[in-house]
């Protein structure tokens, strides 16, 4: 596998692909036309030295991915809403987008941080060990996360999003395997990828277990506060692992990546050819894959 640097996200009936500051959202409209919105997103930090600092870059990347992802989802959803509703959404603009991102973060923190912590307190009445309680909390967090992923996969609309998620991965794997980007080659490529956001979130869960076990705090309120304050730190560490995994074939790294790849069997589905065409269109809008495969002087990447 050859690192390409491109990444993406599934949206409603489409795929968003990002390469550096360039991104494109390709959506198949109800009339079967593929529409593409290509633009640039410079990020929240303009200074390249600061934004590329290890660990900090993971925090910036997480925030930027969330903001860009919500915008891409809103764009794709606009083709499947009533005209009146679409006009209202267009008028809301950046303020609504910011509110949506903030609410998404709060819900995620509540479900995956506060909820397992609260449940673990019930076990503290019968388990005196801080390490054991922290481990129980971590296991609960992973179970809630996996249960959430599995639960929403049963929804018809989410199943189609997961199929587009598979198309996104298969396109990237096709290119990074050195094959021309076409429907036939994409179809036979893997739908699991080590740089996937699913893997990132699972790594966050595992890293949080280790870090929370290393910081014993007696006060329940202070313990919760520490967990909230450490979220950026955990995200930064997890990003560095995912970044390394995407560039390395080290056996240890590959072994540690296995749980995330297994979980992707839930968050990705095999796409049909029409979905693959949409994903290819998104890649073509932001990435010169032919030049990438040829490499300098035609010697390969």
N, C-alpha and C positions, 0 to 999 in steps of 0.2 A: 504493500500500500504506500502511495506517495501523498504526502500532505499537500492539500490544495488551498486551505485557508478559508474555503467557503462554508457557510452554515445556513441553516434555514429553520422554517417553522411551517407546520400545516395550518391552514385557515379554512374558513367555510368554502367548500368546493374549490379549493386552490392551495397554492404554495407560495410562501415568501422566502426568497433567497437573499443572502447578504454576502458581499465580498468587500472587505475594507469598509469604506464609507458608502459604497454603492449598495442599494437594495432594490428589489423588484417584487411586486406581488402579482402573480398571475392567477386569474379566476375564470372558471368556465361559467358563463352566464346561463340563465334558464333557456335561452335560445340557442345554446351550445357554442356561441362565440367565445373565444378566449380573449379576455381583455387584460392588458398588462399595464401596471403603474410602476414606472421606474423613477427613482429619485436618489438623493443622497442624504445621509444622516451623519453629521460630523461628531455626534456624541455630546455628552454633558460636560466633558473636560476637553478644552481645545489644546492645551499644552501637551504635546506628544511625550515629553519626558516624564511628566507626572502620570499621564494615563497609562503608560507602559511599565510603571513600577510594579515589580512582583507583589502579589497579594492585593494591592490597591486596584490593579487592573481588573481583578476578579469582581470586586465590588462595583466598579464602574460598569463593567460588562453586564452584570446581573440587572442593574437598574435600567441600563439602555435597552437590553433585550426585552425587558418587561414592557417598557414604554413603546418600543417599536412594534412589539408583538400585539399589543392591544390596538394600536393604530391599524395594523394590517388586518386584524380580525374585524374591526369596524368597517374598513373599506370593503372587505369581502362580503360582509353581512348586508351592506347597503344594496346589493343587487337582488336580495331576496326579501326585501321589506316593501311595504306599501309606500307609494310615492310621498304621501303626507308625512309618514313616519321618517322617511329618508330625509326630507327637507328639514324636519326638526332636528335630526341628528347632525346635519351639516351646519346648522346655526349654533349648535352647542360649542363646537370648536375645541380649542386646546384646554379650556377650563374643564369641560366634561371629561376629556381624556385624562387629565390630571386627577380628577376625583375618582374615576374608574380605577386607575392604577393604585391610588391610595387605599381604596376599599378592598381591592384584590390583595394587597399586601397585608392589610389588617385581618382579613379572613384567613389567609394562609397562616399568619402568626397565631391566630386564635385556635385554628384547627390542629396545626402540627407542632405548636410549641406549648401553648397554654393548656390545651385539653389533655395531652398525655402527662404533662406535669401535674395537673390537678388530680388525675386518676391515680398517679403514682403515690400521691400523698395518702391515699387510702391504705396502701400497702405498708406505709411507714409505721402504722400502728402495730403491725405484726412482724415487720422486718426492721431490725435496729441498725443494720449496716448501711452507711451512706452509699458505698459502692454498689451494693445490691439494689438499693432503691433507684439509683441513677441508671443502672443497667435495665431495670424493669421499665423505667420511664423511656429509655431509648428503644427497647423492644416494642413498647406500645406505640411509639411514634412511627416506627417502620411498619407495624401492622396496620395502623390507621391510614398511612400513606398508600400502601399496597392495596388495602381494601377500597380506598377511594378511587384509585386508578382502575381496579377491576370492576367496581360498581358502575362508574360512568361509561365503561366500555360496553355495557349492555344497552345503552341508549342508541337508537338508530342514527341520529345525527352525529354522535360521537364516533360511531363505527366508521362513518364515511371520513371524518376528520383523521382517524387513525389510519385509514387507507391512504390518504394524501400524505400523512406522516411517513408511511412506508415508501411512497413514491419519492419523497424528498431524500430519504436516506439512500435509496437505491440509485438515484441520480449521482449523489456524491460518491458513493462506493464505486459506481461505474467509472467515473473519471479518475478516481484515485487508484483504481486497478489498472489504469492505462488503456481503457477501451474507449472507442468513439461513443459519443452520447447519442444514442438512438433508442427507439422503443425496444427493439430486440435485445440489445445489450443491457439496458436498464432492467428489463424484465428478469434476466437471469442473475442480477446482482443481489447482494444481501440487503435485507431491510433493517439490519442492526448496525449501529455505528457507535464507536467509543466516545465520540464527542457529543452525543445526544443530551438534550436537556433532562431527559428522564434519568440518565446515568448521573448527571450532575446532582440532581435532587436526592438521589439515593446515597450518593457519596456524602452529601450534606448531612443526611441522617446518621451515617456511620461516624463521621468526624465529630458530630455533636455529642455522641455517646462518649467518645474518648476524652474530649475536652471537658465536658460537664463532670465526668468522674474524677478529673484531676483538680477540680476547684471545689473543695468542701465548704459549704456555707450552712450555718445552723438555722439562721432566720429564713422562714419560708418565703416571706415577701422579698427579702434581699436575694434569695436564690433564684426567684423568678426574674427579678430585675437583671441579674447577672446573665441569665439565659438570653434575655432580649438584647442586651448590650453586646453579647458575643456573636450575634447573628452575622454582622458584616465580617468578622474575623473568620468564622466558619465558612462563609461563602467565598472569601478570598483564598483560603487553603484548598477548598474543594475545586475551585476554578483552576488552580495550578496543577492539581492532579489530572483533571480532565484535559487540560492543555498538553500536559506531558503524554498522556495516554494516546492522544490523537497524533502524536509525532513519533511514538516509540513502538517497537515490537518486542520490547524486553519481556521475557517470560513472566517475571514477577508482576509487571504492570498489566500484562494481559490477564493474569490470574485474578488480580484485584478488580479488573474491569468486568469479569464474568457476571457478577450479580446484576449490574446495570444492563448488560446485554440480554440477560434472561428476562428482566422486567420489561424490556422493549418488546418482547413477544406479546405483551398485553397492550402496549401503547402504539404498536404498529400493526397493520394488516396488509396483506398482499393487494396492491392496487390493480385496477383494470388499465387497459391501454390508453383510454381517454384521460385518466388521471395522470398517467406517466407523461403524456403529451403536455399537460399543463405544467408539470414540474420541469420538464425540459425547457419550455418556453421561459420559465422564471430564471433558470440557470443561464440561458442564452442572453438574457437581458443584462446580466451583471458580470459574466465570466467568459473570457475567451478560452474555452476548453481546448480548442484545436492548437493554439499556441502553447498552451500548458503541456499538452501531450507531445508536441514536437520538441519542446525545450530549446535551449540555446543551440543554434547551428544544427538543428535537427537531430541532436544526440539524445533526446528524451529528457524529461524533467529530472 
